[in-house]
Amino acid sequence: GYQRRVRDPTRSSFHLQDMDRLWRFVIHNSASEDDESSDTEGLSEFDEAADKPKILDSLHNNDISRQITNRTGKFIGKRSAPLISSLVDRELGGHSPRKKMHISHRFVPSEKTGKIIDKYGSKAFCGQFNGDGTLYMSSSEDRLIRFYETSDWTLYKSIHTRGVGWNVIDTDYSPDGRWAIYSAWSDYIFLCSVHGDNDTHEGLEVRNDSTGRSCMFSVAFSSDSREILGGCSDNHLYIIDLDSRKTTLQLEAHENDINSVDWADDSGNVLLSASDDTLCKVWDRRILDHSRPKPVGVFAGHSEGLTCVSSKKDGRYFITNSKDQSIKLWDLRNPSKEHKPRNSNWDYRHGREYVSLTQRKILQGTLVMQNDASIMTYRGHQVYQTLIRCHFSPIQSTAQQYIYTGSSNSVYVYDVLTGQIVQNLAGHKAIVRDVSWHPHEPTIVSASWDSTIRKWTPSTTGKDDKQSSAKLRH
């Protein structure tokens, strides 16, 4: 990193920051709208965007459409049973789990209900409910990890992080509820006990052959809580066994940073990795040759680096968030036939500044990658400056009917089957990096760079819920 130096007042006032602005200006003008040769270079890999009705027809013939409609009773173009009649049915004879889901999936958190849970003195980065929703964990630039009891949102405990440099980059809960992990610019993943008087806080060494500073951008517990999957800035995938405290898998998986990882299902055999090389790859540990590792599937379609991969946990579907300002839905059974990493000169850390005409068309979705193997694309949110995460909504209460993500200053909720924006939860004053939906209740909690943690619940007036229902019917 850079060493901070005391400025000499006798020297020129032209600083690195000014040089950065000048350099970005030169780059922008070298690929300006008037310079067609530079602005159209590499466009052979792009096509004009397809008509949305064709995309929807393809999606509605897919298994995921039948899964959601069967679980929620929601059929495209048909009205769901009125809520009041469903409530009367419940009073008369009770409801099956499926019938309860028919009711609960309609309740989506509303913009008007945004309530500040806590405000820090620095940016909030990560936030996540535990498996049963009784605790919420957050991290911020003040190097603290906080746990809240969600029954009354009181602080349960705080953990002072170790060796994280400037910030915690990612966190996760173990499914058995015993552990929390966090990662940072370090060769270690840190393991902490969530409960108990004898707190555990230890570093698990990931790279024992480190040749330089690295960062584990993403960490995820296996379903049995015995392994940790990590994606690193050194382009490698890692698996750490908790029983032995040893790294059992070290795999060079991409040509650039791995920004996000996930398990495809609960078997622990199939791994997902998403990278700045614009590709998402699928790995099967059962047939993996460690000497010559090859993925069982590669998924191409994004034009910029990926910031998140999130599995539906059914071994079939997953989503990716990207710096090209889109989320894509993929079917594991249909990988790309043609794929290669794509290099881009555009830097998402500069936000909307210095964007050429062609790049603007790419970010708006009017130009799309050829041979895009995804089955749906979701646009509206913005992905700038940081690794903004995305997720499926909970299966218990919504049948995973929605996809939700952070954005420049709000939370977006999309309908999986139509691609429509169901809610835009605006209220934050800066980037929302991480979002978590309560596993059983219609509550979303967001962590933002405006230093706040906000909670969103359905509107008590019903106005927003009626508008959401109307959106979903058309």
RODO-2510 file (C-alpha; in nm, 4 decimals, decimal comma):
residues 474
     n   res          X          Y          Z
     1     g     0,0000     0,0000     0,0000
     2     y     0,0916     0,3639    -0,0097
     3     q     0,2749     0,5314     0,2773
     4     r     0,1184     0,8562     0,3830
     5     r     0,3635     1,1474     0,3611
     6     v     0,3403     1,4909     0,5204
     7     r     0,2927     1,7495     0,2501
     8     d     0,5683     2,0074     0,1996
     9     p     0,3902     2,3479     0,1706
    10     t     0,6729     2,4839    -0,0448
    11     r     0,6068     2,2267    -0,3179
    12     s     0,3486     2,2357    -0,5954
    13     s    -0,0148     2,1811    -0,5000
    14     f    -0,0526     1,9297    -0,7847
    15     h    -0,1122     1,5951    -0,6073
    16     l    -0,1793     1,2320    -0,6936
    17     q    -0,5529     1,2988    -0,6782
    18     d    -0,5189     1,5674    -0,9439
    19     m    -0,3046     1,3351    -1,1548
    20     d    -0,5743     1,0666    -1,1240
    21     r    -0,8413     1,3083    -1,2463
    22     l    -0,6191     1,4156    -1,5385
    23     w    -0,5434     1,0544    -1,6322
    24     r    -0,9118     0,9604    -1,6276
    25     f    -0,9886     1,2649    -1,8429
    26     v    -0,7266     1,1587    -2,0988
    27     i    -0,8608     0,8004    -2,1056
    28     h    -1,2162     0,9221    -2,1473
    29     n    -1,1318     1,1542    -2,4326
    30     s    -0,9244     0,8891    -2,6064
    31     a    -1,2454     0,6832    -2,6303
    32     s    -1,4903     0,9681    -2,6785
    33     e    -1,8098     0,9581    -2,8778
    34     d    -1,6357     1,1348    -3,1672
    35     d    -1,3629     0,8704    -3,1896
    36     e    -1,5540     0,5912    -3,3591
    37     s    -1,2513     0,3691    -3,4097
    38     s    -1,1780     0,3400    -3,0383
    39     d    -1,5403     0,3448    -2,9281
    40     t    -1,6438     0,0554    -3,1529
    41     e    -1,3376    -0,1606    -3,1016
    42     g    -1,4330    -0,5113    -2,9923
    43     l    -1,8040    -0,4712    -3,0745
    44     s    -1,8019    -0,7957    -3,2728
    45     e    -1,8760    -0,9747    -2,9439
    46     f    -2,1972    -0,7742    -2,8875
    47     d    -2,5502    -0,7857    -3,0289
    48     e    -2,8519    -0,5613    -2,9998
    49     a    -3,0662    -0,6617    -2,6998
    50     a    -3,3416    -0,9169    -2,7711
    51     d    -3,7085    -0,8340    -2,7253
    52     k    -3,8228    -0,8915    -2,3681
    53     p    -4,1320    -1,1015    -2,4658
    54     k    -3,9000    -1,3610    -2,6250
    55     i    -3,6957    -1,3800    -2,3059
    56     l    -4,0094    -1,4207    -2,0932
    57     d    -4,1429    -1,6976    -2,3169
    58     s    -3,8170    -1,8866    -2,2715
    59     l    -3,8224    -1,8389    -1,8938
    60     h    -4,1844    -1,9476    -1,8525
    61     n    -4,1042    -2,2775    -2,0227
    62     n    -3,8303    -2,3419    -1,7690
    63     d    -3,8528    -2,5494    -1,4495
    64     i    -3,8028    -2,2463    -1,2265
    65     s    -4,1279    -2,0965    -1,3496
    66     r    -4,3206    -2,4103    -1,2615
    67     q    -4,1510    -2,4299    -0,9198
    68     i    -4,2506    -2,0784    -0,8203
    69     t    -4,6036    -2,0885    -0,9583
    70     n    -4,6754    -2,4223    -0,7889
    71     r    -4,5483    -2,3052    -0,4509
    72     t    -4,7089    -1,9610    -0,4500
    73     g    -5,0256    -2,0205    -0,6503
    74     k    -4,9181    -1,7243    -0,8653
    75     f    -4,9724    -1,7740    -1,2360
    76     i    -4,8636    -1,5209    -1,4933
    77     g    -5,1622    -1,3270    -1,6221
    78     k    -5,3964    -1,4627    -1,3538
    79     r    -5,5050    -1,2993    -1,0317
    80     s    -5,4276    -1,4617    -0,7007
    81     a    -5,7128    -1,5270    -0,4605
    82     p    -5,8057    -1,2082    -0,2679
    83     l    -5,6124    -1,1768     0,0555
    84     i    -5,9276    -1,1281     0,2656
    85     s    -6,0751    -1,4571     0,1452
    86     s    -5,7481    -1,6356     0,2259
    87     l    -5,7584    -1,4957     0,5787
    88     v    -6,1184    -1,6107     0,6215
    89     d    -6,0196    -1,9589     0,5048
    90     r    -5,7454    -1,9619     0,7649
    91     e    -5,9898    -1,8777     1,0454
    92     l    -6,2341    -2,1459     0,9335
    93     g    -6,0012    -2,4388     0,8918
    94     g    -5,6359    -2,3491     0,9115
    95     h    -5,3808    -2,3607     0,6338
    96     s    -5,1334    -2,6097     0,4975
    97     p    -4,7708    -2,4905     0,4629
    98     r    -4,8330    -2,4406     0,0918
    99     k    -5,1421    -2,2311     0,1571
   100     k    -4,9497    -2,0206     0,4082
   101     m    -4,6894    -1,9565     0,1422
   102     h    -4,9661    -1,8495    -0,0972
   103     i    -5,0386    -1,5698     0,1510
   104     s    -4,6935    -1,4794     0,2833
   105     h    -4,5225    -1,4364    -0,0553
   106     r    -4,7385    -1,1282    -0,1225
   107     f    -4,5917    -0,9310     0,1669
   108     v    -4,2883    -0,7456     0,0393
   109     p    -4,1022    -0,4833     0,2456
   110     s    -4,1976    -0,1261     0,1579
   111     e    -3,9998     0,1943     0,1087
   112     k    -4,2090     0,3855     0,3616
   113     t    -4,1072     0,1585     0,6482
   114     g    -3,7297     0,2137     0,6378
   115     k    -3,6158     0,2421     0,9993
   116     i    -3,2593     0,2992     1,1181
   117     i    -3,1489     0,0156     1,3458
   118     d    -2,8055     0,1573     1,4190
   119     k    -2,5705     0,4283     1,2945
   120     y    -2,1944     0,3877     1,3015
   121     g    -1,9086     0,6304     1,2646
   122     s    -1,7934     0,4644     0,9409
   123     k    -1,9206     0,2732     0,6375
   124     a    -2,1197    -0,0460     0,6944
   125     f    -2,0097    -0,3249     0,4599
   126     c    -2,1646    -0,6613     0,5478
   127     g    -2,4957    -0,7660     0,7024
   128     q    -2,6662    -1,1033     0,7416
   129     f    -2,9367    -1,2860     0,9384
   130     n    -2,8467    -1,6198     1,0926
   131     g    -3,0324    -1,9371     0,9926
   132     d    -3,3328    -1,8955     1,2218
   133     g    -3,3446    -1,5160     1,2045
   134     t    -3,2847    -1,4597     1,5762
   135     l    -2,9547    -1,2754     1,5198
   136     y    -2,8283    -1,0225     1,2680
   137     m    -2,4537    -0,9698     1,2119
   138     s    -2,2986    -0,6550     1,0640
   139     s    -1,9476    -0,5273     0,9976
   140     s    -1,8130    -0,1793     0,9330
   141     e    -1,4929     0,0132     0,8766
   142     d    -1,4547     0,0669     1,2508
   143     r    -1,3258    -0,2951     1,2584
   144     l    -1,6147    -0,4159     1,4730
   145     i    -1,8512    -0,7044     1,4025
   146     r    -2,1816    -0,6556     1,5829
   147     f    -2,4537    -0,9084     1,6610
   148     y    -2,8109    -0,7924     1,7266
   149     e    -3,1012    -0,9840     1,8785
   150     t    -3,3755    -0,9357     1,6231
   151     s    -3,6623    -0,9664     1,8720
   152     d    -3,5928    -0,6110     1,9937
   153     w    -3,2779    -0,5159     1,7957
   154     t    -3,0605    -0,4793     2,1028
   155     l    -2,6870    -0,5376     2,0739
   156     y    -2,6061    -0,8964     2,1694
   157     k    -2,2266    -0,8799     2,1426
   158     s    -1,9414    -0,7095     1,9577
   159     i    -1,6186    -0,8595     1,8266
   160     h    -1,3021    -0,6574     1,7724
   161     t    -1,1561    -0,7921     1,4501
   162     r    -0,7897    -0,8807     1,4041
   163     g    -0,5477    -0,8124     1,1239
   164     v    -0,8089    -0,6845     0,8814
   165     g    -0,6266    -0,3828     0,7435
   166     w    -0,8813    -0,1211     0,6483
   167     n    -1,1992    -0,3284     0,6620
   168     v    -1,3805    -0,6622     0,6839
   169     i    -1,4633    -0,7734     0,3282
   170     d    -1,7015    -1,0665     0,3837
   171     t    -1,8756    -1,2601     0,6615
   172     d    -2,0846    -1,5743     0,7031
   173     y    -2,2681    -1,7795     0,9687
   174     s    -2,2298    -2,1522     1,0079
   175     p    -2,5639    -2,3304     0,9494
   176     d    -2,5438    -2,4939     1,2939
   177     g    -2,5400    -2,1449     1,4501
   178     r    -2,2130    -2,1931     1,6426
   179     w    -1,9684    -1,9936     1,4326
   180     a    -1,9202    -1,6745     1,2378
   181     i    -1,6312    -1,6122     0,9996
   182     y    -1,4896    -1,2982     0,8440
   183     s    -1,2261    -1,2230     0,5808
   184     a    -1,0104    -0,9255     0,4874
   185     w    -0,6801    -0,8380     0,3213
   186     s    -0,5030    -1,1200     0,4986
   187     d    -0,3829    -1,4768     0,4414
   188     y    -0,6223    -1,5848     0,7161
   189     i    -0,9940    -1,6408     0,7571
   190     f    -1,1009    -1,5620     1,1117
   191     l    -1,3330    -1,7933     1,3067
   192     c    -1,5403    -1,6643     1,6022
   193     s    -1,7864    -1,8307     1,8364
   194     v    -2,1313    -1,6709     1,8327
   195     h    -2,2486    -1,7916     2,1757
   196     g    -2,0948    -1,9085     2,5009
   197     d    -1,8807    -1,7694     2,7798
   198     n    -1,5512    -1,9000     2,6393
   199     d    -1,5176    -1,7047     2,3193
   200     t    -1,3185    -1,8502     2,0310
   201     h    -1,1432    -1,6079     1,7981
   202     e    -0,8750    -1,7673     1,5847
   203     g    -0,7143    -1,7217     1,2474
   204     l    -0,7283    -2,0089     0,9996
   205     e    -0,4277    -1,9916     0,7697
   206     v    -0,5370    -2,0279     0,4096
   207     r    -0,2209    -1,9652     0,2086
   208     n     0,0967    -2,1100     0,3538
   209     d     0,2909    -2,0387     0,0336
   210     s     0,1925    -1,6736     0,0097
   211     t     0,4124    -1,4605    -0,2123
   212     g     0,2288    -1,1351    -0,1529
   213     r    -0,0637    -0,9629     0,0059
   214     s    -0,3995    -1,1177    -0,0799
   215     c    -0,7656    -1,0843     0,0093
   216     m    -1,0356    -1,3463     0,0527
   217     f    -1,3166    -1,1514    -0,1146
   218     s    -1,5813    -1,4129    -0,0365
   219     v    -1,6300    -1,6867     0,2241
   220     a    -1,9113    -1,9397     0,2668
   221     f    -1,9782    -2,2246     0,5115
   222     s    -2,0797    -2,5660     0,3814
   223     s    -2,4258    -2,6925     0,4793
   224     d    -2,2784    -2,9264     0,7436
   225     s    -2,0716    -2,6413     0,8970
   226     r    -1,7516    -2,8449     0,8579
   227     e    -1,5887    -2,6652     0,5634
   228     i    -1,5310    -2,3082     0,4470
   229     l    -1,5186    -2,2153     0,0796
   230     g    -1,3222    -1,9041    -0,0149
   231     g    -1,2540    -1,7000    -0,3287
   232     c    -0,9340    -1,4984    -0,3335
   233     s    -0,7644    -1,2069    -0,5079
   234     d    -0,4906    -1,4487    -0,6177
   235     n    -0,7430    -1,6099    -0,8607
   236     h    -0,7660    -1,9251    -0,6457
   237     l    -1,0462    -2,1186    -0,4820
   238     y    -0,9792    -2,2559    -0,1338
   239     i    -1,1520    -2,5006     0,0974
   240     i    -1,0608    -2,5153     0,4662
   241     d    -1,1539    -2,8150     0,6787
   242     l    -1,2615    -2,7013     1,0256
   243     d    -1,1815    -3,0290     1,2009
   244     s    -0,8168    -3,0315     1,0935
   245     r    -0,7862    -2,6528     1,0478
   246     k    -0,6118    -2,7314     0,7181
   247     t    -0,6544    -2,6100     0,3608
   248     t    -0,7762    -2,9134     0,1654
   249     l    -0,8286    -2,7476    -0,1743
   250     q    -0,6195    -2,4818    -0,3493
   251     l    -0,7304    -2,4367    -0,7071
   252     e    -0,6319    -2,1732    -0,9639
   253     a    -0,9768    -2,1194    -1,1051
   254     h    -0,9790    -1,7866    -1,2936
   255     e    -0,7621    -1,5339    -1,4749
   256     n    -0,8545    -1,2511    -1,2384
   257     d    -0,9801    -1,1850    -0,8839
   258     i    -1,2474    -1,4229    -0,7539
   259     n    -1,5000    -1,1848    -0,6023
   260     s    -1,7635    -1,4322    -0,4879
   261     v    -1,8187    -1,8025    -0,4210
   262     d    -2,1075    -2,0258    -0,3194
   263     w    -2,2114    -2,3892    -0,2823
   264     a    -2,4584    -2,4997    -0,5518
   265     d    -2,6515    -2,7251    -0,3117
   266     d    -2,6227    -2,8989     0,0251
   267     s    -2,4142    -3,1902    -0,1033
   268     g    -2,0876    -3,0013    -0,0677
   269     n    -1,9660    -3,1332    -0,4029
   270     v    -2,0519    -2,8558    -0,6481
   271     l    -1,8869    -2,5139    -0,6164
   272     l    -1,9581    -2,1803    -0,7870
   273     s    -1,6985    -1,9091    -0,8470
   274     a    -1,7504    -1,5602    -0,9933
   275     s    -1,4610    -1,3478    -1,1122
   276     d    -1,3484    -1,0159    -1,2518
   277     d    -1,2689    -1,2085    -1,5715
   278     t    -1,6496    -1,1831    -1,6398
   279     l    -1,7036    -1,5595    -1,6080
   280     c    -1,8814    -1,7791    -1,3563
   281     k    -1,7503    -2,1343    -1,3277
   282     v    -1,8894    -2,4548    -1,1795
   283     w    -1,6619    -2,7154    -1,0212
   284     d    -1,7445    -3,0718    -0,9168
   285     r    -1,5107    -3,2029    -0,6465
   286     r    -1,5989    -3,5651    -0,7272
   287     i    -1,4316    -3,5531    -1,0692
   288     l    -1,1781    -3,2767    -1,0099
   289     d    -0,8244    -3,3486    -1,1292
   290     h    -0,6078    -3,1318    -0,9036
   291     s    -0,3128    -3,1502    -1,1408
   292     r    -0,5183    -3,0281    -1,4387
   293     p    -0,8367    -2,8759    -1,2920
   294     k    -1,1230    -2,8103    -1,5316
   295     p    -1,4680    -2,6727    -1,4511
   296     v    -1,7727    -2,8784    -1,5421
   297     g    -1,9403    -2,5645    -1,6714
   298     v    -1,8529    -2,2060    -1,7653
   299     f    -2,1201    -1,9359    -1,7843
   300     a    -2,0582    -1,6313    -2,0040
   301     g    -2,2906    -1,3397    -2,0730
   302     h    -2,1782    -1,0508    -1,8535
   303     s    -1,9622    -0,7843    -2,0152
   304     e    -1,7921    -0,6682    -1,6938
   305     g    -1,6559    -0,8348    -1,3821
   306     l    -1,8873    -1,0210    -1,1442
   307     t    -1,9424    -0,8964    -0,7886
   308     c    -2,1551    -1,1816    -0,6543
   309     v    -2,2770    -1,5339    -0,7210
   310     s    -2,5698    -1,6691    -0,5200
   311     s    -2,7201    -2,0161    -0,5505
   312     k    -3,0845    -2,1109    -0,5193
   313     k    -2,9444    -2,4140    -0,3325
   314     d    -3,1400    -2,6580    -0,5476
   315     g    -2,8445    -2,7691    -0,7596
   316     r    -2,9975    -2,6080    -1,0678
   317     y    -3,0238    -2,2307    -1,0579
   318     f    -2,8036    -1,9422    -0,9495
   319     i    -2,7735    -1,5671    -1,0044
   320     t    -2,4786    -1,3361    -1,0631
   321     n    -2,4430    -0,9623    -1,0054
   322     s    -2,2091    -0,7673    -1,2291
   323     k    -2,0370    -0,4367    -1,2828
   324     d    -2,2260    -0,4242    -1,6152
   325     q    -2,5227    -0,3130    -1,4000
   326     s    -2,7221    -0,6337    -1,4308
   327     i    -2,8160    -0,9519    -1,2483
   328     k    -2,8455    -1,2689    -1,4548
   329     l    -3,0283    -1,5955    -1,3813
   330     w    -2,8595    -1,9175    -1,4947
   331     d    -2,9467    -2,2853    -1,5281
   332     l    -2,6584    -2,5126    -1,4204
   333     r    -2,7600    -2,7642    -1,6852
   334     n    -2,7068    -2,5134    -1,9690
   335     p    -2,3518    -2,3738    -1,9609
   336     s    -2,2099    -2,1561    -2,2353
   337     k    -2,0898    -2,3339    -2,5473
   338     e    -1,8436    -2,0557    -2,6206
   339     h    -1,6694    -1,8612    -2,3491
   340     k    -1,3606    -1,6576    -2,2870
   341     p    -1,2634    -1,3898    -2,0361
   342     r    -1,3293    -1,0321    -2,1432
   343     n    -1,1012    -0,7428    -2,0608
   344     s    -1,2530    -0,3983    -2,0167
   345     n    -1,0879    -0,0593    -1,9749
   346     w    -1,3854     0,0792    -1,7845
   347     d    -1,3326     0,1117    -1,4084
   348     y    -1,6545     0,0785    -1,2050
   349     r    -1,4908     0,2542    -0,9094
   350     h    -1,5335     0,5847    -1,0946
   351     g    -1,9113     0,5393    -1,1087
   352     r    -2,0889     0,7172    -1,3918
   353     e    -1,7919     0,9398    -1,4750
   354     y    -1,6004     0,9108    -1,8011
   355     v    -1,8273     0,6596    -1,9744
   356     s    -1,8041     0,6438    -2,3539
   357     l    -2,1082     0,6118    -2,5782
   358     t    -2,0522     0,2423    -2,6414
   359     q    -1,9861     0,1672    -2,2755
   360     r    -2,3054     0,3537    -2,1872
   361     k    -2,5013     0,1311    -2,4269
   362     i    -2,3465    -0,1758    -2,2642
   363     l    -2,4327    -0,0572    -1,9138
   364     q    -2,7882     0,0284    -2,0205
   365     g    -2,8364    -0,3150    -2,1757
   366     t    -2,9004    -0,2006    -2,5339
   367     l    -2,5835    -0,3871    -2,6350
   368     v    -2,5509    -0,7399    -2,4959
   369     m    -2,2921    -1,0147    -2,5198
   370     q    -2,3266    -1,2715    -2,7950
   371     n    -2,3845    -1,6312    -2,6850
   372     d    -2,5290    -1,5161    -2,3510
   373     a    -2,6375    -1,8409    -2,1850
   374     s    -2,8429    -1,6798    -1,9073
   375     i    -3,2198    -1,7318    -1,8984
   376     m    -3,3125    -1,3892    -1,7574
   377     t    -3,1526    -1,0482    -1,6997
   378     y    -3,2591    -0,7957    -1,4348
   379     r    -3,1781    -0,4252    -1,4708
   380     g    -3,2490    -0,1096    -1,2720
   381     h    -3,0023    -0,1226    -0,9843
   382     q    -2,6503     0,0205    -1,0009
   383     v    -2,3232    -0,1549    -0,9220
   384     y    -2,0425     0,0925    -0,8603
   385     q    -1,7314     0,1132    -0,6424
   386     t    -1,7749    -0,2054    -0,4351
   387     l    -1,8754    -0,5723    -0,4527
   388     i    -2,2514    -0,5344    -0,4170
   389     r    -2,4206    -0,8629    -0,3253
   390     c    -2,7476    -1,0210    -0,4467
   391     h    -2,9645    -1,3089    -0,3223
   392     f    -3,2817    -1,5103    -0,3741
   393     s    -3,5579    -1,4329    -0,1260
   394     p    -3,6242    -1,7039     0,1382
   395     i    -3,7894    -2,0272     0,0327
   396     q    -3,9903    -2,0607     0,3553
   397     s    -4,1901    -1,7393     0,3164
   398     t    -4,1617    -1,6396    -0,0509
   399     a    -4,0813    -1,9616    -0,2425
   400     q    -3,7762    -1,7702    -0,3728
   401     q    -4,0051    -1,5696    -0,5962
   402     y    -3,7857    -1,2597    -0,5678
   403     i    -3,4274    -1,1516    -0,6218
   404     y    -3,2948    -0,8645    -0,4145
   405     t    -2,9775    -0,6585    -0,4224
   406     g    -2,8086    -0,3441    -0,2986
   407     s    -2,7525    -0,0455    -0,5251
   408     s    -2,6180     0,3097    -0,5314
   409     n    -2,8448     0,4273    -0,2468
   410     s    -3,1312     0,1801    -0,2186
   411     v    -3,2442    -0,1830    -0,2210
   412     y    -3,4013    -0,3368    -0,5313
   413     v    -3,6438    -0,6292    -0,5269
   414     y    -3,7133    -0,8019    -0,8604
   415     d    -3,9750    -1,0583    -0,9543
   416     v    -3,7858    -1,3667    -1,0763
   417     l    -4,0374    -1,4581    -1,3474
   418     t    -4,1151    -1,1175    -1,4969
   419     g    -3,7956    -0,9219    -1,4301
   420     q    -4,0046    -0,6331    -1,3001
   421     i    -3,8918    -0,4156    -1,0101
   422     v    -4,1313    -0,5007    -0,7271
   423     q    -3,9823    -0,2526    -0,4799
   424     n    -3,7107     0,0115    -0,4763
   425     l    -3,6413     0,0693    -0,1088
   426     a    -3,4939     0,4201    -0,1180
   427     g    -3,3782     0,5975     0,1947
   428     h    -3,0058     0,5427     0,2218
   429     k    -2,7755     0,8286     0,1263
   430     a    -2,4904     0,6165    -0,0072
   431     i    -2,4135     0,2727    -0,1547
   432     v    -2,5982    -0,0272    -0,0108
   433     r    -2,3375    -0,3030    -0,0286
   434     d    -2,5145    -0,5906     0,1448
   435     v    -2,8762    -0,6885     0,2076
   436     s    -3,0388    -0,9745     0,3990
   437     w    -3,4008    -1,0989     0,4015
   438     h    -3,5263    -1,2567     0,7250
   439     p    -3,5724    -1,6335     0,6702
   440     h    -3,9326    -1,6400     0,7989
   441     e    -4,0584    -1,2812     0,8187
   442     p    -4,1156    -1,0139     0,5500
   443     t    -3,8221    -0,8060     0,6762
   444     i    -3,5171    -0,6846     0,4848
   445     v    -3,2140    -0,5306     0,6548
   446     s    -2,9590    -0,3291     0,4570
   447     a    -2,6013    -0,2230     0,5334
   448     s    -2,4891     0,1011     0,3696
   449     w    -2,1882     0,3240     0,3206
   450     d    -2,3946     0,6025     0,4795
   451     s    -2,2982     0,4266     0,8076
   452     t    -2,6513     0,3041     0,8832
   453     i    -2,8251    -0,0303     0,9176
   454     r    -3,1901    -0,0033     0,8088
   455     k    -3,4853    -0,2368     0,8505
   456     w    -3,7672    -0,2565     0,5939
   457     t    -4,1064    -0,4220     0,6534
   458     p    -4,4391    -0,4294     0,4643
   459     s    -4,6438    -0,1097     0,4683
   460     t    -4,9180    -0,0995     0,7329
   461     t    -5,1361     0,1152     0,5070
   462     g    -5,1517    -0,1506     0,2378
   463     k    -5,1035     0,1068    -0,0379
   464     d    -4,7588    -0,0094    -0,1387
   465     d    -4,8622    -0,3745    -0,1112
   466     k    -5,1511    -0,3157    -0,3519
   467     q    -4,9144    -0,1466    -0,5955
   468     s    -4,6722    -0,4394    -0,5690
   469     s    -4,9521    -0,6908    -0,6282
   470     a    -5,0616    -0,4946    -0,9344
   471     k    -4,7061    -0,5050    -1,0705
   472     l    -4,6890    -0,8790    -1,0232
   473     r    -5,0158    -0,9435    -1,2091
   474     h    -4,9113    -0,7636    -1,5252
***
